[in-house]
Every structure is written in structure tokens, then in C-alpha cells.
């Protein structure tokens, strides 16, 4: 293992996310609008092209992940990033290249270019994500890289939103498809150069322990049985749907419904300032990322260029506010009834009470200060309000040294010094915890245990 990397090297590595988001945010914010209002493709054809390419993107990312997992010892990540940056930039330019043919061949060329870009992006971006775990063995360094990547990604989104149309017009002297193509050439050049630099300067500092790869079918079945993983992915899918609807509709909304492209810039100073104010919090803890994104996404949408290319004619729209209000009210009522019914019936699969009542009763009988993991502090505060928790994972009012020490204790099972310092005589832990096993060996008494949780008391 090499020496710990410097902050400047970590910062340069994280800067790679700026390059990736020059490509990705352009695809997210402008490509569908480019298809319909610059190339004049029918909305059904454009949307189908985008949908199929998105499905292919999921397949390509899965395949790239399997390849990286199985063949990680057969290639070097740095050179892969350098070499892969070139086809990524070229396919991005092809995506915005106005077709030189017409009719069905034009649609085919647009579709193929989009698929090629998605494939090239997966082939380069997935290894870059794997490199994040290898850039340093220190958890603090990895947290720094994750935070800076998010910051650079947001900066790239704002850059793309603000500059695509004006810079493209300035480069090409045109306001039609050529403007998007000119901006794509510029972004591709910048992104390719950044990724080549990141790959050329990358030094692997930590090679994670890798168990023997399992069969892909076994891994998929195992993940499907993991309720937490399934729930998290369902939530991520819902978030992606919301982001996609916002990103794909905002340009059409301001142009065809409001008939006032300038309106998007009015009154958004506050939301942009709030999003920027949350950046430091988002850098310090992953749980602060969702509030940041809730403000950052509208801010990015607000900063989109005011001037968008005019279509041949605007689509007439009939507004039905009463019908829309009725539909929204009905949907809200159905959702409220469904949630209330599920809560009253206490369906087990919804895990309404994540901590067993018997374990909380045992905790009440357990004397002394309580030790709990970072993850369960919020649950204990809610379901056992009479006991002070050791750590509350909902926010971070604790010194980083304490968090790191708690992680080290959970990893090693060596609890003695931490417990002695804080006078801990009771522990609420997962049944499979290393600390729990060490406490039993040290003579602590289990006052509650099931397949998931254990409460232990010091004699």
C-alpha cells in the first residue's frame, strides 16, 4: 500500500466527476428537447428513442459492473480512463451531430449514436466509480472525495444549463441544431482532457479485499431477497423518475405553457442561495444530500438558459385546472387511505416497528449508559425516549474522531477502552454484531435476543 494521497491528488481525482457530468447533464437536460425542437423529430419517436437508450443504459452499466468485478486484475484503471475518454467524447459529439440523411435513416442514425454514447459512458464511468474505493484506504479521504465529486457534479450541471445554448450560438453563429452541436464539441473536448488527466495521474492506494466472485444468478437472487436493498432501489427509482420528469419537462413548460422563457430566471435567487448554503452540510454527511438535491434540482432548472431555439409553431394547449386539481386530490386521497390502512393492519412486511417491543422492555430493565450503533440511534430515540443513546445517526453533532472510533469498535469487536471511557453497562446491538459476541465472551448477560437484535447487560 502506498502513502496516503495528498488533498490535491484527491481533489484532482474528484474533478473527474465534473467531466462526466458535462456529458451526462447535457443528455439529461437538453437531448430530448434537441430531438424535438432542433431536429424536428416527432415527440413519440424522440421519447421512444430516449426510453430505449435509457433501458440499454441500465443493461450496459450492469454488464460493465460485472466485467469490472470479474476482470479487475487484468487491466489498470488509470490507462483505462485515459483510453476510454476518447470514444466517450466522440460518441457524445455524434449524439448531437445533425443527421446528414433524412427520413427513417435520420432516426436510425440518431438512435445508434445515442446507444453508442450510453455504452461508452458505462464503459468509462463504472470503472471510475470503482476507482473511488481504491484512491485511498482512509475513510476520511473517501468521504472527502465523495463530497467533492458531488460538488463538481453540481458545478457541471450549472455550467451545462447556463452555457449550452449561448455558447453554442457564439461558436456556430446559429440558433438551431448547429448550436447544440457546437456546445457538444466544446464539452467533449473539455471532458476528454479532464478524464485523460485524471487517468494519467491516478495512483492506486488501496486494493480492497475481494472475495471469490459468485455466480451472477446467485447474486441476483440474493439481492432480490434483501428487503432493504429492494426498498432502497425502489426509492432510487422513484427519485430518478421525479428528476427525469423535471429535467425533461421544464424547457417545454416555460416555452409552450408560460410562453415566457424569461420567467424561469425570476424569483429563483433564494432557492439557488439555499442550495449553495447546503453544500457544506452535504459534503459532511450523506444524509444531508437529499435536502441539498431538493433545492439544487430546482435551482439548476431555474438557471437554464433563457433563450431556447424557437420551433416552427407552438403546440396549442388546453388548460383544465379543475380537472387537474380533482385528479391530484383523488391521488392524494387514495395514497392517504392506502397508507392508513396498511398502518392500521400493521402489515409485517412494511416493518412499521423496526425494533421488537420485547427488546425495548428489556432495554428499560438494563441499567447504566447504553451503547448502540450509529444506525439505530434514531430508532431508539423514537421508541425508547426515556433512554439516552450513545450515537444518533440522524444528524452529526459528534466529533469525527468518535464516529471513527465507533466504526473501528464495530469492525474489530474491541470495545473495552470505549466502554470504560463512557461508563457503558448496557448494549443494544444487532444479533450478529462482533461487539455483541465479544461482550458475551467477556461475561455480559443477554437479557433479550432474537434473530435480529440483542440487548446485553454488564453483570
Buried (B, 14 or more C-beta within 10 A) or exposed (E): EEEBBEEEBBBBBBBBBBBBBBBBBBBBBBBBBBBBBBBEBEEEBBBBBBEBBBEBBEEBBBBBBBBBBEEBEEEEBBEBBBBBBBBBBBBBBBBBBBBEEEEEEBBEBBBEBBBBBBBBBBBBBBBBBBBBEBBBBBEEBBBBBBBBBBBBBBBBBBBBBBBBBBBBBEBBEBBBBBBBBBBBBBBBEBBBEBBBBBBEEBEBBBEEEEEEEEEEEEEEEEEEEEEEEEEEEEEEEEEEEEEBEBBBBBBBEBBBEEEEBEBBBEEBEEBBEBBBEBBEBBBEBEEBBEBBBBBBBBBBBBBBBBEBBEBEEEEEEEEEEEEEEEEEEEEEEEEEEEEEEEEEEEEEEEEEEEBBEEBBBBBEEBEEBBBBBBEBBBBBBEBBEEBEBBBBBEEBEBEEEBBEBBEEBBEEBEBEEBBEEBEBBBBBBBBEBBBBBBBBEEEBEBBBBEEEBBBBBBE
